[in-house]
Amino acid sequence: MLNIAIKAARRAGGIINRATRNLDIVAAREKSANDYVSEVDQEAEQAVIRTLREAYPDHSILAEESGASGNSEYQWIIDPLDGNTKFLHGFPQYAVSIALAHKSVITQAVIYDPGRNDLFTATRGRGAFLNDTRLRVSKRTTLKPSLIGTGFPFRQFDHVDTYLAMFRDMIQHTAGVRRPGSAALDLAYVAAGRLDGFWELGLSPWDIAAGALLITEAGGLIGDLEGNDQHMKSGNVVAGNPKVFVEMLKLLAPHLTPALRKK
C-alpha cells in the first residue's frame, strides 16, 4: 500500500513541477476567503485518485478538493498540493500529502516535496523515513533552544487574538518561531528533527493525517491543544519531540479558551 501511495504522490509531484515552469498561465480561483484552488490542485488530485483507485477500487477517498466518496473501512486522505498560495507565487514550500486510515487509524503516510524531491514515508510500526534515511525527532530537552513551526490563521479569524497571545509567549520562550506555510511539510520537518515542535489552529484532516504518523513513527508526540488524541477532529495541533511537546502544552495552556477546549 505504501508503494502505491508513493507512486501516486510522485505522479502528482510531476504535474506540479511541470506547472512551475509557467505559473503565469495557471488558472486559479478563491474558493473561500484567502483560500485558493488552482487547476494544478485539481489535476494533481485526480492523478492521485486514479492511481489509488487502479490498485484499490473499493477504498474510500477523502480529498481536499473533491471531498469524500466511497464506504470502506479503508480511507485515503489526500491533500494534492498543501501550500497552494505559495505554489502560485513560486515560493517553493508546498507538498503532496497522502495517508491511509484503516478503521480510522492511520497506517500509511507519504509527504512528497516535489521541488526538493524529498520523500517522507511511514508505515505504522515500521518507522519513518526521508528517502532512504530513518527519521528521528530532535533530541533537544527544553523549549528554550528549540525552533518551533506554526501556521498563521488565514481563513477564519475567530481565535486570532488567542493565537497572537500564544505566538507572543512562544517567541519569548524559544530560539525562534517559523511559519513556512505548509502544515504537512511542517509536521514532516518535526519528524525529521528540522523543527523541534509545531502548533496550529483550524487545520483539516488532510493537513494532519500523514504528518501525524510520520511524527509518532519518528519517536515524537502529537495531540490537540490539551495533549489529547482529538487533533484530527478538532484541527488544533501540537507536535514535537516528547520533552518539547510537554513544555509547549504548558506554555499554551493559559490561552485555551472555552471555545478551543470544547473542540
Rosetta blueprint (number, residue, H / E / L):
1 M L
2 L H
3 N H
4 I H
5 A H
6 I H
7 K H
8 A H
9 A H
10 R H
11 R H
12 A H
13 G H
14 G H
15 I H
16 I H
17 N H
18 R H
19 A H
20 T H
21 R H
22 N H
23 L H
24 D H
25 I H
26 V L
27 A L
28 A E
29 R E
30 E E
31 K E
32 S E
33 A L
34 N L
35 D E
36 Y E
37 V E
38 S E
39 E H
40 V H
41 D H
42 Q H
43 E H
44 A H
45 E H
46 Q H
47 A H
48 V H
49 I H
50 R H
51 T H
52 L H
53 R H
54 E H
55 A H
56 Y L
57 P L
58 D L
59 H L
60 S E
61 I E
62 L E
63 A E
64 E L
65 E L
66 S L
67 G E
68 A E
69 S E
70 G L
71 N L
72 S L
73 E L
74 Y E
75 Q E
76 W E
77 I E
78 I E
79 D E
80 P E
81 L E
82 D E
83 G L
84 N H
85 T H
86 K H
87 F H
88 L H
89 H L
90 G L
91 F L
92 P L
93 Q L
94 Y L
95 A E
96 V E
97 S E
98 I E
99 A E
100 L E
101 A E
102 H E
103 K L
104 S L
105 V E
106 I E
107 T E
108 Q E
109 A E
110 V E
111 I E
112 Y E
113 D E
114 P L
115 G L
116 R L
117 N L
118 D E
119 L E
120 F E
121 T E
122 A E
123 T E
124 R L
125 G L
126 R L
127 G L
128 A E
129 F E
130 L E
131 N L
132 D L
133 T E
134 R E
135 L L
136 R L
137 V L
138 S L
139 K L
140 R L
141 T L
142 T L
143 L L
144 K L
145 P L
146 S L
147 L E
148 I E
149 G E
150 T E
151 G L
152 F L
153 P L
154 F L
155 R L
156 Q L
157 F L
158 D L
159 H L
160 V H
161 D H
162 T H
163 Y H
164 L H
165 A H
166 M H
167 F H
168 R H
169 D H
170 M H
171 I H
172 Q H
173 H L
174 T L
175 A L
176 G E
177 V E
178 R E
179 R L
180 P L
181 G L
182 S L
183 A H
184 A H
185 L H
186 D H
187 L H
188 A H
189 Y H
190 V H
191 A H
192 A L
193 G L
194 R L
195 L L
196 D L
197 G E
198 F E
199 W E
200 E E
201 L L
202 G L
203 L L
204 S L
205 P H
206 W H
207 D H
208 I H
209 A H
210 A H
211 G H
212 A H
213 L H
214 L H
215 I H
216 T H
217 E H
218 A L
219 G L
220 G L
221 L E
222 I E
223 G E
224 D L
225 L L
226 E L
227 G L
228 N L
229 D L
230 Q L
231 H H
232 M H
233 K H
234 S H
235 G L
236 N L
237 V E
238 V E
239 A E
240 G E
241 N L
242 P H
243 K H
244 V H
245 F H
246 V H
247 E H
248 M H
249 L H
250 K H
251 L H
252 L H
253 A H
254 P H
255 H H
256 L L
257 T L
258 P H
259 A H
260 L H
261 R H
262 K H
263 K L
